[in-house]
Amino acid sequence: MARNSNNNTSSDSKSKLQSFKSEVASSLNIDLKPGYNGDLTSREAGSIGGEMVKRMISYAEKNLH
């Protein structure tokens, strides 16, 4: 049975998502370091994730209608 391997796509997607996360963190004035960021507060981490979701929904609404 053949496997469908999308390693390049997966790697590219992860890279783009990380770039997006860094952009959002920067816009929120949160210092996001490459690698481990366990020193972030729950509020900071939640703010980054929440803003990412808000922007993705906005993008989808603009481009899917």
N, C-alpha and C positions, 0 to 999 in steps of 0.2 A: 504494500500500500504506500503510495507516494505521500509525502508530507509537503504542505505548502509553507515554506519558510519565508517570512517577511522580516528578517533581521535588519536589513537596511532601512526599511520603512519604520520599523519599531524604533530603531536608533535615532532616525531623523525626527520622528514624532516626539520622542523623549527630549531631544535637544531643543525643539521648538517650544515644548511645554515649559521646560526649564527657563528658556529665554523670556517667555511670557510671564512666568512667575516672578522673575527678577525685575521685569519692567513694572509689574503691578506693585511689588514691594518698594521699589524706588519711588513710585508715584505716591505711596503712602508714607514715605520717609522712614521705612523700616530697613535696617541694615541686614541684608541677606547675603551670607557668605557662601562660596562654593562648598559643597559637601554638607557636613553635619551642621544643623542649626538648632540644636536642642536647647540653646540658651534663649530662644524666643519665648515670650509669654504665650499662653493660650489665646489671649486676646489678639496679639499680633499675628499669630499663625491663622487664626480664624478670620481676621480682617483680610489677609492676603487671599485665602481661599474664597471667601465671600465675594470679594471684588472681582476675582477671576470668573466666578460663576455669573455675576451680574453682567460683566463685559461679554461673555460668551453668549448669554441669552440675548443681549442687545444686538450682537452681531447676527445671530440666527434670525431674529425678527426682521432685521433690515434686509437680509439677503435671501430669505426663503419665501417672501411674499411677492 
